[in-house]
Amino acid sequence: MDTRKFTILHSNDMHGNFIAEVCGEKGDLIGGLSLLSGYINQVRQEEENVLYVIAGDMVQGSIIDTEYKGISTMSIMNYLSPDVVTLGNHEFDYGLSHLLFLEKVANFPIVNANLYITQHNKRLLQPYHIIEMADFKILFIGIITEMVLDTIKADRDISSFITLEEAANEVGKITNAYKHDDIDLTILLTHIGFDADCELAALLDPDWGVDMIIGGHSHTILEQPAEINGVLVTQAGEGTKQIGRFDIVVDDDTNSIVDYDWKLMPITGNTIKPDQDLQKYIDSYREVVDTKYNSIVCKLSAELTHPTRTEETTLGNLFADAMAEWGEIDVMLLGSGSIRVPSLGPLITLGDFLACFPFTDSLTRFSVTGAILWRMFSHWMRPENRSRRGECYQVNHGVRAVYNNTSHQLESLSIDGQPVRQDQLYTIGLQGYHASNCEANLNVTLEELRQSGRSRVVATCVQDLLLEYLREHQNFTEKIEGRLVYR
């Protein structure tokens, strides 16, 4: 038996998480790219055949990334030197043309197999990458989340074979093209969420020879990889506080994994020596950003938190209330994913705020019937939508929605203590992204939102709106009120 041992390190959903956090009474450092780089450097020195891969969402989530529109992130990723990377949905946040610019900045291959230039039936990016190591050939194929279609749907030149069945077929096209080449290991780098990864694994033809799916998007923490249809499926949570590590043995005769060990390795200053050169490089960006964004916006009475996207949060309440008040809106549906940090305050600097809310969307007020409003809440509050595969929302004061998880029904919906009436008109507020993608996320078409003829853009930049609101509301606080109830 001719075998080789490989070590595959993998990250996902790093979201510009450059700086280590100080935790505990002893001030232990956790995460951050200098410690992560230190660990990767250590493994590359200790092991013979090492690969480092990233399963999407490198950008968006820090003020450094926002200030430089992802260019800083790509430059720092060049320092980490991953062997291959796939796209996440947030790589598209700065626009399609800017993504193509970022791809040119990267010194590493970025793969995606199922985004196409519509009229010419050509893939937008390199669909796969083959790495030759220790006389073995390893094939990497990239697959993206369906959320990307929402992000770029205004660009008619781009389309995607994006359902799981279509994605599986794209994998088959590439593996069939190399059927007679001696590919020893085939790995899918995906950004579709762990549940969808498991579904995709079940759809793959075993003759295609896919050995692993390394994914992202759902921020899933695992004790061990799932094994479905002969495919190992895993991901590594989010951020830089941990990294996934596969130690595998591959058989050259059968082109299969004959033994493996997987761990989710914590990235802490207790056990890892930081990469000081990388830290200096990050600090060169940080010093510019700190000088520009260290001014104080306001001080709240207490820290506000946003620990989950699927439930009511105090930080979500603050922002939804601000938008509803500004736009004179009955029901504000604030995208929970717009809030990029788990907590904010009590002291808020400009940098803190921009890291928390980096999006510059517009705010539009629509008038819809109670029947449509009921349909929207019924759609996004359902359990399957709250599994990180759909969009969830925060709502303003006065709105109360009660959803029964057992019966899968919206039990009640009220505004200011009064039940929503099916035939009455109510104003709702949506950010630009959520208005553009209302059919997928809220089960209502843009035409239905506009059919009353009373739609109006009430703010061209929600970020500016929130910033001014915070400046005018010192020593403010929010509480959980039972706006969104699940039982």
FIVEXKOL-413649 format. One record per residue (C-alpha): x, y, z. Coordinates in pm, whole numbers, plus 50000, padded with zeros to 5 digits. Example, Ala and Ser with C-alpha at 12.3 -4.5 7.8 and 13.67 -1.06 7.14 Angstrom:
<rs>
east->51230 | north->49550 | up->50780
east->51367 | north->49894 | up->50714
</rs>
This chain:
<rs>
east->50000 | north->50000 | up->50000
east->50143 | north->50337 | up->49891
east->50015 | north->50597 | up->50140
east->50093 | north->50956 | up->50236
east->50007 | north->51154 | up->50547
east->49870 | north->51507 | up->50502
east->49770 | north->51775 | up->50749
east->49487 | north->52003 | up->50634
east->49419 | north->52316 | up->50840
east->49096 | north->52499 | up->50767
east->48921 | north->52823 | up->50866
east->48591 | north->52981 | up->50766
east->48390 | north->53297 | up->50838
east->48691 | north->53491 | up->50967
east->48513 | north->53822 | up->50897
east->48817 | north->54047 | up->50928
east->48878 | north->53918 | up->51283
east->49237 | north->54045 | up->51298
east->49290 | north->54127 | up->51665
east->49319 | north->53888 | up->51960
east->49066 | north->53921 | up->52244
east->49168 | north->53950 | up->52609
east->48970 | north->53703 | up->52821
east->48954 | north->53597 | up->53185
east->49109 | north->53737 | up->53499
east->49459 | north->53654 | up->53378
east->49412 | north->53846 | up->53054
east->49470 | north->53546 | up->52828
east->49480 | north->53619 | up->52456
east->49239 | north->53426 | up->52236
east->49223 | north->53433 | up->51857
east->49354 | north->53702 | up->51626
east->49556 | north->53656 | up->51311
east->49902 | north->53682 | up->51467
east->49826 | north->53386 | up->51696
east->49655 | north->53199 | up->51411
east->49958 | north->53259 | up->51189
east->50181 | north->53143 | up->51472
east->49995 | north->52813 | up->51490
east->49998 | north->52764 | up->51113
east->50372 | north->52837 | up->51106
east->50424 | north->52587 | up->51388
east->50236 | north->52309 | up->51207
east->50414 | north->52380 | up->50880
east->50745 | north->52332 | up->51062
east->50638 | north->52018 | up->51251
east->50458 | north->51831 | up->50972
east->50579 | north->51739 | up->50625
east->50274 | north->51784 | up->50400
east->50060 | north->52074 | up->50522
east->49775 | north->52256 | up->50348
east->49583 | north->52558 | up->50479
east->49243 | north->52636 | up->50322
east->48968 | north->52892 | up->50387
east->48597 | north->52824 | up->50323
east->48473 | north->53178 | up->50257
east->48385 | north->53504 | up->50432
east->48733 | north->53639 | up->50491
east->48605 | north->53998 | up->50469
east->48347 | north->54217 | up->50645
east->48315 | north->54247 | up->51021
east->48596 | north->54479 | up->51131
east->48656 | north->54850 | up->51093
east->48995 | north->54780 | up->50931
east->48831 | north->54570 | up->50662
east->48555 | north->54828 | up->50607
east->48797 | north->55120 | up->50582
east->49002 | north->54949 | up->50312
east->48707 | north->54767 | up->50147
east->48867 | north->54426 | up->50188
east->49207 | north->54521 | up->50043
east->49365 | north->54510 | up->50390
east->49216 | north->54165 | up->50446
east->49351 | north->54030 | up->50119
east->49694 | north->54174 | up->50193
east->49695 | north->54011 | up->50537
east->49566 | north->53684 | up->50389
east->49861 | north->53698 | up->50149
east->50081 | north->53694 | up->50459
east->49898 | north->53386 | up->50594
east->49947 | north->53230 | up->50248
east->49654 | north->52988 | up->50226
east->49691 | north->52719 | up->49961
east->49338 | north->52767 | up->49825
east->49026 | north->52967 | up->49921
east->48661 | north->52970 | up->49817
east->48416 | north->53260 | up->49815
east->48164 | north->53339 | up->50087
east->47862 | north->53563 | up->50048
east->48039 | north->53856 | up->50221
east->48314 | north->53861 | up->49960
east->48047 | north->54024 | up->49742
east->47959 | north->54300 | up->49992
east->48170 | north->54564 | up->49819
east->48025 | north->54479 | up->49478
east->48103 | north->54230 | up->49203
east->48360 | north->54448 | up->49024
east->48545 | north->54510 | up->49351
east->48547 | north->54136 | up->49423
east->48722 | north->54077 | up->49091
east->48975 | north->54344 | up->49193
east->49029 | north->54170 | up->49530
east->49084 | north->53843 | up->49348
east->49371 | north->54007 | up->49160
east->49518 | north->54134 | up->49489
east->49522 | north->53779 | up->49629
east->49841 | north->53577 | up->49587
east->49643 | north->53256 | up->49636
east->49385 | north->53079 | up->49415
east->49017 | north->53161 | up->49479
east->48792 | north->52887 | up->49341
east->48422 | north->52878 | up->49256
east->48256 | north->52635 | up->49016
east->47896 | north->52755 | up->48996
east->47897 | north->53128 | up->48921
east->47862 | north->53195 | up->48549
east->47871 | north->53486 | up->48303
east->47519 | north->53439 | up->48172
east->47536 | north->53509 | up->47798
east->47867 | north->53335 | up->47740
east->47816 | north->53033 | up->47969
east->48162 | north->53084 | up->48117
east->48249 | north->53051 | up->48480
east->48323 | north->53377 | up->48656
east->48622 | north->53244 | up->48850
east->48864 | north->52955 | up->48844
east->48636 | north->52658 | up->48929
east->48900 | north->52430 | up->49077
east->49264 | north->52409 | up->49177
east->49493 | north->52107 | up->49176
east->49780 | north->52094 | up->49423
east->50061 | north->51845 | up->49371
east->50225 | north->51750 | up->49699
east->50440 | north->51450 | up->49788
east->50371 | north->51304 | up->49440
east->49995 | north->51310 | up->49513
east->49737 | north->51525 | up->49334
east->49470 | north->51701 | up->49543
east->49169 | north->51856 | up->49366
east->48983 | north->52147 | up->49530
east->48643 | north->52264 | up->49397
east->48457 | north->52574 | up->49523
east->48078 | north->52597 | up->49578
east->47898 | north->52911 | up->49698
east->47583 | north->52983 | up->49901
east->47254 | north->53072 | up->49731
east->47263 | north->53402 | up->49927
east->47511 | north->53528 | up->49668
east->47231 | north->53536 | up->49414
east->47057 | north->53789 | up->49638
east->47369 | north->54000 | up->49663
east->47434 | north->54021 | up->49290
east->47083 | north->53976 | up->49146
east->47089 | north->54332 | up->49009
east->47375 | north->54227 | up->48781
east->47202 | north->54049 | up->48492
east->47531 | north->53934 | up->48345
east->47585 | north->53690 | up->48630
east->47390 | north->53372 | up->48698
east->47450 | north->53059 | up->48895
east->47375 | north->52690 | up->48903
east->47297 | north->52728 | up->49269
east->47050 | north->52466 | up->49392
east->47209 | north->52171 | up->49567
east->47124 | north->51946 | up->49272
east->47283 | north->52191 | up->49028
east->47586 | north->52233 | up->49253
east->47628 | north->51856 | up->49266
east->47614 | north->51844 | up->48885
east->47887 | north->52110 | up->48865
east->48104 | north->51892 | up->49089
east->48034 | north->51599 | up->48858
east->48138 | north->51798 | up->48551
east->48477 | north->51877 | up->48700
east->48549 | north->51534 | up->48849
east->48448 | north->51366 | up->48523
east->48690 | north->51590 | up->48335
east->48970 | north->51446 | up->48549
east->48837 | north->51090 | up->48567
east->49138 | north->50952 | up->48383
east->49386 | north->51172 | up->48568
east->49527 | north->51029 | up->48888
east->49354 | north->51255 | up->49141
east->49435 | north->51113 | up->49484
east->49212 | north->51336 | up->49699
east->48907 | north->51550 | up->49611
east->48789 | north->51823 | up->49848
east->48492 | north->52057 | up->49812
east->48537 | north->52401 | up->49968
east->48184 | north->52531 | up->50022
east->47998 | north->52821 | up->50178
east->47643 | north->52691 | up->50202
east->47604 | north->52596 | up->50571
east->47657 | north->52263 | up->50748
east->47305 | north->52125 | up->50691
east->47328 | north->52203 | up->50320
east->47676 | north->52048 | up->50309
east->47529 | north->51725 | up->50445
east->47252 | north->51736 | up->50183
east->47509 | north->51801 | up->49910
east->47721 | north->51507 | up->50025
east->47418 | north->51278 | up->49992
east->47365 | north->51394 | up->49631
east->47719 | north->51321 | up->49513
east->47784 | north->51015 | up->49298
east->48040 | north->50800 | up->49485
east->48216 | north->50740 | up->49152
east->48308 | north->51110 | up->49145
east->48551 | north->51040 | up->49428
east->48475 | north->51334 | up->49659
east->48646 | north->51266 | up->49992
east->48572 | north->51578 | up->50199
east->48352 | north->51882 | up->50223
east->48511 | north->52167 | up->50421
east->48245 | north->52433 | up->50464
east->48137 | north->52759 | up->50619
east->47847 | north->53005 | up->50651
east->47651 | north->52843 | up->50937
east->47932 | north->52898 | up->51195
east->47885 | north->52539 | up->51312
east->48099 | north->52399 | up->51595
east->48145 | north->52022 | up->51570
east->48285 | north->51756 | up->51797
east->48365 | north->51536 | up->51495
east->48298 | north->51554 | up->51121
east->47981 | north->51398 | up->50982
east->48032 | north->51109 | up->50742
east->47765 | north->51098 | up->50470
east->47772 | north->50891 | up->50152
east->48141 | north->50824 | up->50218
east->48219 | north->51197 | up->50242
east->48363 | north->51365 | up->50553
east->48179 | north->51694 | up->50624
east->48313 | north->51959 | up->50861
east->48366 | north->52327 | up->50939
east->48538 | north->52531 | up->51208
east->48286 | north->52765 | up->51370
east->48369 | north->53128 | up->51295
east->48643 | north->53383 | up->51352
east->48999 | north->53306 | up->51452
east->48951 | north->53161 | up->51801
east->48987 | north->52811 | up->51660
east->49105 | north->52628 | up->51350
east->49007 | north->52289 | up->51213
east->49281 | north->52030 | up->51176
east->49266 | north->51710 | up->50972
east->49552 | north->51459 | up->50990
east->49476 | north->51211 | up->50716
east->49636 | north->50913 | up->50545
east->49561 | north->50877 | up->50174
east->49603 | north->50554 | up->49975
east->49747 | north->50608 | up->49627
east->49606 | north->50280 | up->49496
east->49242 | north->50345 | up->49594
east->49259 | north->50729 | up->49594
east->49082 | north->50735 | up->49928
east->49132 | north->50833 | up->50291
east->49219 | north->50521 | up->50489
east->49267 | north->50691 | up->50826
east->49200 | north->51034 | up->50974
east->49199 | north->51235 | up->51294
east->49017 | north->51569 | up->51323
east->49035 | north->51828 | up->51599
east->48905 | north->52179 | up->51650
east->49221 | north->52345 | up->51779
east->49186 | north->52647 | up->52013
east->49401 | north->52948 | up->51921
east->49529 | north->53089 | up->52251
east->49834 | north->53276 | up->52372
east->49893 | north->53009 | up->52637
east->50012 | north->52752 | up->52386
east->50097 | north->52946 | up->52070
east->50374 | north->53192 | up->51996
east->50232 | north->53492 | up->51804
east->50370 | north->53588 | up->51466
east->50519 | north->53927 | up->51558
east->50594 | north->54027 | up->51199
east->50231 | north->53980 | up->51103
east->50121 | north->54170 | up->51414
east->50337 | north->54466 | up->51308
east->50179 | north->54453 | up->50963
east->49826 | north->54451 | up->51111
east->49920 | north->54733 | up->51348
east->50022 | north->54948 | up->51051
east->49658 | north->54936 | up->50938
east->49522 | north->54962 | up->51291
east->49713 | north->55281 | up->51374
east->49563 | north->55461 | up->51072
east->49213 | north->55342 | up->51160
east->49245 | north->55424 | up->51532
east->49355 | north->55780 | up->51455
east->49063 | north->55832 | up->51222
east->48788 | north->55655 | up->51417
east->48867 | north->55694 | up->51786
east->48629 | north->55987 | up->51844
east->48347 | north->55922 | up->52093
east->47996 | north->55904 | up->51949
east->47801 | north->55851 | up->52271
east->47783 | north->55664 | up->52598
east->47494 | north->55431 | up->52673
east->47365 | north->55347 | up->53020
east->47474 | north->54986 | up->52976
east->47622 | north->54751 | up->52723
east->47374 | north->54631 | up->52461
east->47410 | north->54283 | up->52316
east->47332 | north->54091 | up->51999
east->47429 | north->53731 | up->52079
east->47204 | north->53570 | up->51818
east->47037 | north->53670 | up->51493
east->46730 | north->53455 | up->51547
east->46581 | north->53618 | up->51859
east->46508 | north->53964 | up->51995
east->46823 | north->54142 | up->52119
east->46877 | north->54470 | up->52303
east->47109 | north->54604 | up->52033
east->46861 | north->54502 | up->51764
east->46587 | north->54679 | up->51957
east->46787 | north->55003 | up->51966
east->46855 | north->55009 | up->51594
east->46503 | north->54901 | up->51494
east->46354 | north->55169 | up->51722
east->46581 | north->55434 | up->51573
east->46478 | north->55349 | up->51217
east->46110 | north->55324 | up->51301
east->46115 | north->55663 | up->51476
east->46310 | north->55829 | up->51196
east->46091 | north->55693 | up->50917
east->45757 | north->55715 | up->51104
east->45716 | north->55342 | up->51047
east->45466 | north->55103 | up->51212
east->45679 | north->54791 | up->51163
east->46056 | north->54811 | up->51110
east->46211 | north->54487 | up->50985
east->46584 | north->54531 | up->51052
east->46800 | north->54255 | up->50908
east->46963 | north->54085 | up->51207
east->47274 | north->54014 | up->51001
east->47331 | north->54388 | up->50958
east->47460 | north->54394 | up->51317
east->47812 | north->54251 | up->51299
east->47919 | north->54243 | up->51665
east->47785 | north->54056 | up->51972
east->47784 | north->54368 | up->52190
east->47821 | north->54747 | up->52180
east->47884 | north->55006 | up->52450
east->47851 | north->55149 | up->52700
east->48116 | north->55380 | up->52546
east->48083 | north->55388 | up->52166
east->48355 | north->55528 | up->51940
east->48306 | north->55591 | up->51570
east->48519 | north->55285 | up->51502
east->48305 | north->55071 | up->51734
east->47989 | north->55181 | up->51556
east->48122 | north->55123 | up->51203
east->48249 | north->54777 | up->51299
east->47903 | north->54706 | up->51441
east->47705 | north->54838 | up->51145
east->47923 | north->54861 | up->50831
east->47641 | north->54875 | up->50575
east->47532 | north->55193 | up->50396
east->47194 | north->55072 | up->50269
east->46895 | north->55294 | up->50208
east->46571 | north->55275 | up->50411
east->46239 | north->55253 | up->50227
east->45892 | north->55281 | up->50380
east->45617 | north->55075 | up->50218
east->45245 | north->55048 | up->50293
east->45105 | north->54694 | up->50296
east->44791 | north->54520 | up->50414
east->44777 | north->54327 | up->50738
east->44739 | north->54009 | up->50532
east->45075 | north->54067 | up->50364
east->45235 | north->54162 | up->50696
east->45105 | north->53838 | up->50850
east->45247 | north->53639 | up->50557
east->45589 | north->53800 | up->50597
east->45617 | north->53723 | up->50969
east->45489 | north->53368 | up->50914
east->45764 | north->53312 | up->50660
east->46073 | north->53442 | up->50837
east->45978 | north->53327 | up->51189
east->45937 | north->52962 | up->51090
east->46195 | north->52725 | up->51248
east->46360 | north->52614 | up->50923
east->46434 | north->52978 | up->50839
east->46603 | north->53029 | up->51176
east->46863 | north->52756 | up->51111
east->47101 | north->53018 | up->50959
east->46984 | north->52932 | up->50608
east->46745 | north->53227 | up->50597
east->46726 | north->53594 | up->50694
east->46596 | north->53689 | up->51038
east->46484 | north->54030 | up->51161
east->46467 | north->54262 | up->51461
east->46151 | north->54469 | up->51514
east->46064 | north->54798 | up->51679
east->45885 | north->54883 | up->52003
east->45510 | north->54823 | up->51990
east->45536 | north->54519 | up->51762
east->45467 | north->54179 | up->51917
east->45473 | north->53854 | up->51719
east->45410 | north->53512 | up->51875
east->45508 | north->53200 | up->51679
east->45422 | north->52840 | up->51775
east->45714 | north->52613 | up->51688
east->45507 | north->52298 | up->51741
east->45224 | north->52386 | up->51507
east->45450 | north->52588 | up->51275
east->45206 | north->52878 | up->51284
east->45211 | north->53247 | up->51365
east->44971 | north->53268 | up->51660
east->44937 | north->53644 | up->51691
east->45070 | north->53970 | up->51550
east->44992 | north->54305 | up->51708
east->45099 | north->54669 | up->51686
east->45069 | north->54892 | up->51992
east->44852 | north->54629 | up->52161
east->44604 | north->54601 | up->51874
east->44580 | north->54283 | up->51661
east->44684 | north->54334 | up->51301
east->44376 | north->54351 | up->51076
east->44394 | north->54171 | up->50743
east->44251 | north->54455 | up->50533
east->44415 | north->54752 | up->50709
east->44723 | north->54928 | up->50568
east->45039 | north->54945 | up->50779
east->45374 | north->55105 | up->50705
east->45681 | north->54882 | up->50710
east->46049 | north->54972 | up->50678
east->46309 | north->54770 | up->50487
east->46677 | north->54827 | up->50415
east->46771 | north->54833 | up->50047
east->46914 | north->54481 | up->50042
east->46605 | north->54336 | up->50208
east->46368 | north->54523 | up->49980
east->46555 | north->54392 | up->49674
east->46542 | north->54037 | up->49807
east->46199 | north->54044 | up->49969
east->46058 | north->53751 | up->49772
east->46323 | north->53505 | up->49894
east->46347 | north->53639 | up->50249
east->45994 | north->53757 | up->50327
east->45769 | north->53567 | up->50085
east->45640 | north->53887 | up->49925
east->45723 | north->54041 | up->49588
east->45850 | north->54394 | up->49536
east->45538 | north->54458 | up->49329
east->45321 | north->54363 | up->49627
east->45519 | north->54599 | up->49848
east->45460 | north->54881 | up->49601
east->45101 | north->54807 | up->49501
east->44949 | north->55062 | up->49741
east->45151 | north->55333 | up->49564
east->45277 | north->55473 | up->49894
east->45641 | north->55360 | up->49897
east->45906 | north->55620 | up->49976
east->46281 | north->55626 | up->50045
east->46304 | north->55786 | up->50390
east->46685 | north->55765 | up->50425
east->46951 | north->55715 | up->50161
east->47203 | north->55584 | up->50417
east->47087 | north->55394 | up->50726
east->47437 | north->55412 | up->50871
east->47419 | north->55793 | up->50884
east->47072 | north->55775 | up->51037
east->47185 | north->55547 | up->51320
east->47499 | north->55749 | up->51385
east->47301 | north->56070 | up->51433
east->47045 | north->55888 | up->51648
east->47319 | north->55764 | up->51882
east->47469 | north->56112 | up->51912
east->47130 | north->56247 | up->52017
east->47054 | north->55971 | up->52270
east->47317 | north->55975 | up->52543
east->47277 | north->55742 | up->52845
east->47016 | north->55543 | up->52656
east->46930 | north->55179 | up->52722
east->46710 | north->54900 | up->52585
east->46556 | north->54588 | up->52738
east->46415 | north->54265 | up->52605
east->46041 | north->54329 | up->52582
east->45900 | north->54013 | up->52429
east->45872 | north->54160 | up->52081
east->45948 | north->53822 | up->51922
east->45814 | north->53520 | up->52110
east->45864 | north->53153 | up->52016
east->45684 | north->52877 | up->52200
</rs>
